[in-house]
């Protein structure tokens, strides 16, 4: 009787502690099963490329990006390469000059067209690369060329100089308009007559450019960790599709980010979007 009473008390305490716990996030696998961070790390060990899809204003996404970067550096050392949507391909020279110590932080931040939340969310990644001697790839298409595609289609890019085309993937880029990531853009609410067939192509040129510069800076024996908005690798499309289109043998691990009211389990609509999904409480503070 005494043992039963002790067991009941311990069970109550443990259950009460569990119920009162408020984790900021939980991690789920492709099937929607909750998994530990170490499980994700183990799977990434064999990856060539890791696509980290973030929520741009979510501090948990950014914290985990930095933590994962540190972990992969411990595993791979200088064989780790970083890349990001947040820097455009025509700014690679500025990135290289800063990482090699040729220009000051002030010149770097003044000239490289930074996102508004750079200092809180992306500067820690750049500084880690600088301190660790890692290469950091500016992968995104210059925004003026995405605007050009939106107005003139991929054909508009053919009018550019050879110098400008160096910041782009080989033209014309592959394009599958039936992929949900592009087809769904044709039915976006609130866009009305503004949606033309060129609208999803402007998104596709971003994905194609990012994939191109990822591949250009990856080689066997290295791991490239790429940071981008969750939409750019969701459901194994977008960047993922372009990478596999060029090299089907690549071992790619995708990480996705979502928010939910209740993070205890992944909703059906959020299952299967990636190899691993970070589910964050919707009440989490935002960084911009």
C-alpha angles and dihedrals in degrees: 000000000000091000091050091051092050091048091050092051093048091047091050092050093048093046092047091050091049093049093049093049113108110194116194092221144358128210122226134187127229092278092052096255117142111247136178124255090246089060090059091047091052092053092047090057090083097040126116093194131019116200110201110195109198138185100241095222099038118107093199091058091050095045091051091048090058094044092049090048090055091048093050090048089054089052100041110019113192090356087078116096123189128208137172145194088220093076124060124227095242088061096059092105091056091048091049093048092051096046091050092050096246095123133034127255088248093056090045094052093043096052111032101072099244126202114249092251095047097116095052100035114021106023091074089058094048092046091049089053091049094048093045098044093243125153115243119201123211097213110168126101114255103263093235089065093049087053089049091054090048090057103034107016124233088314089071090066091060089067092063124102121260088251091057093045089061087075092056138065118260110293135277094031120218111260135185109190091188093067107111092233089065103026091055091056090067089065101042113148117246095019096096115167091353090083112093130163087263093062096076089039088062087057092045094054088057091052093044092049094048091049091047095054092042090057093042090058100039127083134169111288093032132094120216117202112197127194120205144135113295092246091064094070103016116136091008092287135112109034091010091054092050093048092051091044089060098036116015091182094065116121104224128180117196126205120194132191129213139161126224137176088234116031097182090101135011116254118239092250091056097048120103096016092121144350088267130016125200108212114199129188110258090229091065114127115259126228099216 
